[in-house]
């Protein structure tokens, strides 16, 4: 198993895996769920023309599962972008790549993927759900849950899949290369990630090549630890609940890192919300993070 490229991944990934099993709002805690066919997505765009680099020896196949209010993808080996576009004549020239979370073991495709993309598309944004590669897990859902329970109980530190970061960078490049196809305006390609997706988004946003960095980024319940930030890093929006068991540690070093680099940063720190709320409405102030993200984008001039 490959290890992560940055220590922050290893710091949190075991806790993420445990929350997926035991957390009250988590994908796996809801129910084991029902296996479903991989949904047809006629407009789905493969990130690479052939086998994705690094997956040449992969033998596992993608599978999906349906719970009461969410669909989850596991064992993704062919990374893609799924366009969710505005109605004809409504596009505003802005694109946002949406990276769902799931501890790099699954993707929360509805709550942190399609629902987010639909919300953005209704407001004129060309949204793209990123189905990035994941660590291989047991095919049977029961075996998958058992493995995660054992790992969480033992305090196992599990490295992430660095290929997820590669897929994020490639996604930004692909959208930028095809800007004319979707009538996108320069400087308006963003990326928003949730939990593990936020961790990948942070790596993409701080990558070495400007060509594969988004023009703006958002981390929804993502890491907060300090790190090196370049003087040309993209503007950053963050949302986190004070009762998040993973990232609300009292460490806001990432905010200071962005400020030290002289780059724009905004943090919304909610009293309640937990981890993994996504687009769920809980009757809490954290419910309005999408509207506050939109207000921030308007302030930045990337939407009207």
Secondary structure, DSSP 8 states (H G I E B T S, - for coil): ----SSHHHHHHHHHHHHHHHH-TTSHHHH---EEE-----TT-EESSSSS-TT-TT-----EEEE-SS-EEEES--S-EEEEE---TT---S-EEEEE--STTTEEETIIIIIHHHHHHHTTT-EEEEEE-------SSHHHHHHHHHHHHHTT------HHHHHHHHHHHHHHHHTTTTTT--TT-EEEEEETHHHHHHHHHHT-S-GGGS-SEEEEES---------TT--EEEEEEETT-TTT-SS--HHHHHHHHTT--EEEEEESS--S--TT---SSGGGGHHHHHHHHHHHHTS--
